[in-house]
Amino acid sequence: MSVSTSIPSLAPVRGSIGAGLSFSQLNNGLWRITRADGSVLGYVEQPTAGSAGGYTAKRLSPDRRSFRVVGEFRTFEDALASLRFS
């Protein structure tokens, strides 16, 4: 994976993370993770953007009315991996 650990503080708006995945920054502290076909895989959130806090990986629930937390992680890369492999 070629994503730098410092993504949140100096985050690019868009990027590719390999394995057919890409991300788009939606606002400070929130990224949408998509597959190559454009379908949304999930979201990575840094609740306190710019701080040294952790990252939360989320998926839309099957009923599409709420989000299901996949987990909380220390790094952006770990949060991405949780979405990729869950």
matplotlib code that plots the C-alpha trace (Angstrom):
import matplotlib.pyplot as plt

x = [0.0, 1.5, -0.5, 1.5, 0.6, 0.4, -2.7, -5.1, -3.0, -2.0, -4.5, -4.8, -8.4, -8.2, -5.8, -5.3, -4.4, -3.8, -5.9, -8.4, -9.3, -9.3, -10.3, -11.9, -11.8, -15.3, -14.5, -11.9, -11.6, -13.8, -12.8, -15.0, -13.3, -14.5, -13.8, -12.5, -16.1, -17.2, -19.1, -18.6, -16.8, -17.0, -15.8, -12.8, -13.3, -10.9, -13.3, -10.9, -9.3, -5.7, -5.1, -3.1, -6.3, -7.4, -9.5, -12.9, -13.8, -17.5, -19.7, -23.3, -25.7, -27.7, -30.8, -28.9, -30.3, -27.2, -23.5, -21.9, -18.6, -16.0, -13.4, -11.2, -7.6, -4.4, -3.5, -5.3, -3.8, -5.2, -8.6, -8.4, -7.2, -10.2, -12.6, -10.7, -10.6, -13.9]
y = [0.0, 3.4, 5.6, 7.7, 7.6, 11.4, 11.5, 13.2, 16.3, 16.9, 14.8, 14.8, 15.2, 12.0, 9.1, 5.5, 2.9, -0.1, -3.3, -1.3, 1.0, 4.8, 7.4, 10.9, 13.4, 14.6, 17.0, 17.5, 14.0, 12.0, 9.9, 7.8, 4.5, 3.2, 0.2, 0.5, 0.1, 3.2, 1.3, 2.6, 0.2, 2.4, 5.4, 6.3, 9.0, 10.9, 12.3, 15.0, 16.0, 17.2, 15.6, 12.5, 10.6, 7.4, 6.5, 4.8, 2.5, 2.4, 0.6, 1.4, -1.1, -3.4, -1.4, 1.8, 3.7, 3.7, 3.0, -0.1, 0.6, -1.9, -0.8, 1.9, 2.0, 3.9, 4.4, 5.4, 2.3, -0.1, 1.4, 1.0, -2.6, -3.4, -2.2, -4.1, -7.4, -7.3]
z = [0.0, -0.9, 1.4, 3.8, 7.5, 7.5, 5.2, 7.6, 8.4, 4.8, 3.0, -0.7, -1.9, -4.0, -4.3, -5.3, -2.7, -4.9, -5.2, -7.3, -4.4, -4.3, -1.8, -2.0, 0.9, 1.6, 4.3, 7.1, 8.6, 6.3, 3.3, 1.0, -0.1, -3.5, -5.7, -9.3, -10.6, -8.5, -5.8, -2.3, -0.1, 3.1, 4.9, 7.0, 9.6, 11.9, 14.5, 15.6, 12.2, 12.5, 15.9, 16.6, 17.3, 15.7, 12.7, 12.4, 9.5, 8.6, 6.2, 5.2, 6.9, 4.6, 5.2, 4.1, 7.0, 9.3, 9.4, 10.9, 12.6, 11.4, 13.9, 15.4, 14.3, 15.0, 11.4, 8.2, 6.5, 9.1, 8.7, 4.9, 5.3, 7.5, 4.8, 2.1, 4.0, 5.9]

ax = plt.figure().add_subplot(projection="3d")
ax.plot(x, y, z, "-o")
ax.set_aspect("equal")
plt.show()
